[in-house]
Amino acid sequence: MIVNRIRKHLAFLLFIGLVSCQTQTRDTFRIETVDYVKLNEEAYLEVATVADGLHVPWGMDYVDNKIVFTEITGTVKQLDLATGVVSILLKLEGVFHKRTPGLLDIAIQKTGETDPYVVLNYTTEEGEKIVSNLVRYTYTGDTLKDPKKLLAVRGYLGHNGARVIIDDRDIIYWATGDVADNTQAQDSTTLNGKILRLDMDGGIPADNPIPGSYVYAWGFRNMQGLTMDGQGNIFTSEHGDAIEDEINLIRPLHNYGWPLAEGIHDTPEELAITDSIRLTEPIRSWTPVVAPAGLAYYEHSRIPEWKNTLLLGTLKSQTLRVLSLNEDHTAISGEKVYFSDRYGRIRDVLAAPNGDVYISTSNRDWNPQPGFPLKTDDRILRIRTTSDIPGGWAYIEEDVQEETGTLDGAALYKNYCASCHKPDGLGIAGNFPPLKGSRRINNTAAFIGVLLNGTDGKEPIGGVRYNQPMASFSFLKDEELSAIINYVNTEFGNGRLIQTKEVTNHRTTD
C-alpha cells in the first residue's frame, strides 16, 4: 500500500518534471521583442526574434505556417511559427562550403500539393571542380525525401548567385552567377551569369524564349536576390564590381550588360557599346555599393506604408531597404532605409502570406562586420504592425543618410574599402590582405597602381596568397583617390601625404 503510494507520488513528480521540461523548451524559443519602428505618427512596427543561434540562414520560404530555411553548411531546418520550435528536416552530406559556396537558396511549390516539392541549390566538389546543383525534394511536414537532381552548372569560390523561385505554373527560375569568369555572362550558350527557366522535372519548358535552351535572360555578374510580383514580373538584386549594385526588372531575351557595362550606361565606353548592342539598364543602382542580398515583393495591406514595394536586405550597408514601385512596376519611385548596422548583415527577406515580414542575418559568414557576430547570431527576425509601444520602450525611425564630401578620406575609405579591409585595416585572413603594416601601401607608386588597375588575386602579398581579386577604382577622381591614399597612409601606413598630381601623373603614364 505504502509502496503503491510512493510509486504514484514518484510518477506524479516525473509527470510534473516532464511538463516543466516541455515548458522550458517552449520558453527557450519564446518570441523576444528587440525593437519598435516608427513609420509615422500613427503606424509602428515591432521587430522580434523568432529564432536564434543559427548558422547563416541563407534562404527562406514559407509553407503551412512554417518557415523552411537553409543553413550554409548544409542543414535544412523548419521554424514552426505557432510553437517557435526549430527542427531539422535534412542534413546534406557532401556540401562544399568555403567562404561563399555551400547550401544556398530554397524554393517551395505553391500550387496546393499536400506534399509540395522543395528545390534546393547547393555546391559540391567533383574532382577538382566545384559544381552548383539544383535538386528537387518532396516535403512531408517533418522531412525532405526523394531527391532528384534537376540541373547542374559551374560553381566557384564566389559569384555563384544561386537564388531560386517557383511561379504559380510550377516553373522554376534560377539566378546563376558568372563564377568570376568574364567569358560567361555574355555567352548565351552557357548557363552561368543567367536567369535560367526550367520545369519541375528539370526539363526545358516549350515556351522558353530560346527553343531548346534553359536561358531566359543573360548578362549578370552575381545575383543575390530574386522575387516575383503579383503580375508575374521578375526582379533581381545584383552585386556590382566596385560600383553600381543593381535592381533589375527581368525580361525574356534581354541582355543586362555585364561585363560590358554595369549600372546606368553613362560612360563614353558604355555608350559606345550600346550603339551596337542592345543592353538593358537597371531600375535602381547604388554607388557606393551596398551589397544587395535577399529580395521580396510586398503587396499586403497589413503594412500599408510598404504595399507595392520591393524589400531588400543588404550585406555591406547592413540595412533593410523599402523600394517603392511605380504603378506599372517598371521603375522604383522611392526608397526608405532601416536598421543600418543594427542587426548586422541581412541575408534574406521573406514576406509571409499574413503580411508579416521575416529577415535573416548573416553574421557568422566569412565577412562579419565590426561588432558582429552577437551571442544570439544568427537570427530570424519578424517584423509586424503593432498598435502602440509599451511604456519604457524607445523606437527607431527611418535611417538618415549621411551626406559626406567627396574629399573626406575617412568617408571614402568607409564607402569603398572598409567592408573588405575593415575599419582597423587588418583585412580578413586568406581573403583580403591587411593594409596595416603593408609594404605595398608604403610604396606610393605601387599603391596608386593597385587602386587604378585592381588585382587578379593570384599574386602573393607578403608571401600570402589571397583568393579575392580587387576591382579597379579608376572610376574615382584623382582627388578622391589621393584622399583615400592619405587616409590609409595616416591611419595604417607611413604617414606620408601625397598630392593629387601624383595620381594624375600615374594615371597618364600607366
Secondary structure, DSSP 8 states (H G I E B T S, - for coil): -HHHHHHHHHHHHHHHHHHHHHHHHHHHT--EEEEEEEEETTEEEEEEEEE-S-S-EEEEEEETTEEEEEETTTEEEEEETTT--EEEEEE-SS---SSS-SEEEEEE--S--SS-EEEEEEEEEETTEEEEEEEEEEE-SS-EEEEEEEEEEE--SS--EEEEEE-TTSEEEEEE--TT-TTTTT-TTSSSSEEEEEETTS---TT-SSTT--EEEE--S-EEEEEE-TTS-EEEEE--SSS-EEEEEE-TT-B--TTT--SS--SHHHHHHHTTS-----SEEESS---EEEEEEE--SSSGGGTTEEEEEESSS--EEEEEE-TTSSSEEEEEEE-TTTS--EEEEEE-TTS-EEEEE-TTSSS--TT-S-TT-S-EEEEEEES---TT---B---------TT-HHHHHHHHTHHHH-TTS--BTTTB---TT-HHHHSHHHHHHHHHH-B-S-S-BTTB--S--B---TTS-HHHHHHHHHHHHHHHS------HHHHHHHHHH-
